[in-house]
């Protein structure tokens, strides 16, 4: 059901010919109201794609009528012409929907540094608009795939209102979001400031803590649109929890579909002095190529965990660190702990716990192992 | 000639049985004076191996009579027993040489979290001491290899004095030094404060800018010992240049021998506002797994260079960035530049220039591509 699970939304996904292989590559999501409240979170990369620069401006008004998304080209590092193309895309959507271009957010994903084939994209907008449907959510989710092997959707339904969404992303997952496009919709009746607060709180502990390969994209965008069609205004906490749950589910789907990965690694940092410390240590562990290779080899190489912790500025004493891998405390007090032979690493999910013994804060970062398949996927062709 | 190229030094390298495969694993380097001045630079990892903790204390006196190095075990994360073992090793060297243990630096490399087989190491010290020779430099260089495919030595001879050295390292190369043990010797007559200044200046622009996989070791050590046997005191600038040249040569040898690498990548950042900016940007590019995969695939994917630059705090404007790969300016003003088809990437060395257009400072970071062989070497067995 994806972005059309919530009332008030229609969507479509089509093949406009942007991708040379003829796969679906253009999605349209339309908010039919009565409200058009919206919030957005964008990449923190300072090199931002044209659609990000455009959509950041659109979101300043707090209202979005439609989102147009294309795969098959990121429209990043494309100069003034690239920005003109994004603008023209928004104008085209506005024209066919009878809305203003300033209400149209644009998202793109694909190769950096290549201009979009506007002669295919603009007619594609007309085709997509003609196919808009309350059942179009899944097609839209399919049309935004790049190297994704599956499309990703999630829905949480509460007492009379719903939060649903779709995501694409299968690599370049990193803080400040993954190369990731996410559109969330809700029929709850909420103002844009409430949406913004709930969205930022959710992404901070979900997408921001999914770190497949430490690489940050130029195009990451997460949008949350509210139609108000359910005519229900939930309590903030309940709404925020629903948004967090959908983001968490989509984030997990991203990790499970990460390019070339054989393991999903949950890095849980406990007993940190501050949450920031926990996140810093978690990221450092999650980005350690040597550890990621060891996990791929099903080797509980805890020395590489300690090595990664040691590069951070977090509060800890080296001789008080403890590390568990899949429940076995292989490192105690910074030294050899339980027998590493006890660690069973045959399954896809691997759970690393790093105990800093310095406080009571915690954070969990998700990453993947580093594999020959990852290298192949990212070296055999441009992406 | 290695560490015995300079007068006043003897060395030995033997197989003590620390490595199960019977390969050489213990090296001894002795300064026979008349001076015993020394300086050292150690890992900035906060999780430091026992030999690093020991040697840092030894170096505080500014005098070192001997260095004992073992491969086959890092003696890191080994708790109080590990430190006792390092101490016992230094005592043993002191005993057989008739010196004080506080003059004996200790270096170890190998797997983290495993105690050294002292029943083999201590008798090995006696064997090595019996084989000390003015021609032992090469044997010492061989005995410190781990996954190195070749041993690494370098010598610069000036007017009546010499700087020579040996290095081991083939992975975990990163700032704050590589997993890397380096011993440099000179017969110049210099005080330890001069040695310290020259060594820090040299490592800052050589070993510190070799970043094979962004992983920082618990054991990195670079030592510089001066015997004064040449009875010559060179000008500081000339001496510092010789030390830098030997460090640079050894650093290049490390990059060329990096585990599983197929390409050596020179990342040159130019026109930065500050040298720190240039280093930050260079490191960010050098650590981008997606770019490293692209280089492996001989794909001049400059979008990944811009993506990496965008994650830094350096001074730059996205639309003024220029990137050249092997001499072709594939990105101009943050957008598409010359035809990427012109880039010839068939050879081992790849040269990336990132022009920040923000000043006049520069820095060069060396790294390697990311390959399936790297994954294999670091996942197929513990290291």
Interface residues (C-beta under 8 A of the other chain):
Chain A: X44 X45 X46 X47 X48 X74 X76 X77 X78 X79 X82 X111 X112 X113 X114 X115 X171 X172 X176 X213 X214 X215 X216 X217 X218 X287 X288 X289 X290 X293 X294 X295 X296 X297 X299 X301 X302 X303 X304 X306 X307 X308 X309 X310 X311 X312 X316 X318 X319 X321 X331 X333 X334 X335 X336 X370 X371 X372 X374 X375 X376 X377 X378 X379 X380 X381 X382
Chain B: X44 X45 X46 X47 X48 X74 X76 X77 X78 X79 X82 X111 X112 X113 X114 X115 X171 X172 X176 X213 X214 X215 X216 X217 X218 X287 X288 X289 X290 X293 X294 X295 X296 X297 X299 X301 X302 X303 X304 X306 X307 X308 X309 X310 X311 X312 X316 X318 X319 X321 X331 X333 X334 X335 X336 X370 X371 X372 X374 X375 X376 X377 X378 X379 X380 X381 X382
